[in-house]
Amino acid sequence: MTDMWQERKRPVRLERRYEFASYSELRDFLDEAAELSEARGYYPDMGFGTQYVNVTIHLDENSDEITPEQRQFAEELDKLIPLNNSS
């Protein structure tokens, strides 16, 4: 998980904003993120515009802290970004 993720305390959650050079790149990311979510059975909150997406990973219902699995999911999202686009 990159240091671009911010850990918030109230309520506890992970947040990150990804920015893209074009809507096409954004759409590719969203499609790949959807596939990842389906594979992992985990669905973060996502809000997006034409060249950005904000991702929020909330706590599981039975947890009071961010789990290793949630951190792993964030890391896997980061891997969907091309190396030349680290925003």
C-alpha positions, -999 to 999 in steps of 0.1 A, spaced: 0 0 0 15 34 -10 18 64 12 -8 80 -10 -35 64 12 -46 84 42 -58 67 73 -87 87 89 -98 83 125 -134 95 127 -148 73 114 -118 49 109 -112 44 71 -87 45 43 -90 71 16 -71 78 -16 -77 100 -47 -65 87 -81 -61 111 -109 -59 102 -146 -48 119 -178 -80 110 -196 -115 96 -191 -104 65 -210 -77 58 -184 -102 64 -156 -127 40 -172 -100 13 -175 -92 16 -138 -128 14 -128 -133 -17 -149 -103 -34 -134 -113 -22 -99 -147 -38 -104 -131 -71 -114 -109 -70 -83 -139 -62 -61 -158 -92 -76 -128 -115 -71 -123 -104 -34 -159 -99 -25 -151 -64 -12 -167 -32 -25 -152 1 -14 -170 34 -18 -160 52 -50 -169 86 -63 -155 98 -96 -154 126 -122 -140 127 -157 -104 123 -146 -104 113 -109 -118 87 -86 -120 89 -48 -118 56 -30 -129 50 6 -123 17 24 -145 15 55 -142 -8 84 -158 -42 84 -189 -44 106 -172 -66 132 -139 -46 134 -128 -15 151 -96 -11 130 -84 -15 95 -77 -51 87 -47 -65 69 -71 -77 42 -83 -41 37 -47 -29 34 -40 -57 9 -70 -46 -11 -57 -10 -12 -23 -23 -23 -40 -43 -51 -59 -12 -62 -25 7 -64 -12 -20 -87 -39 -12 -112 -23 21 -119 3 24 -147 38 32 -134 38 65 -152 6 76 -134 13 75 -97 -12 102 -87 
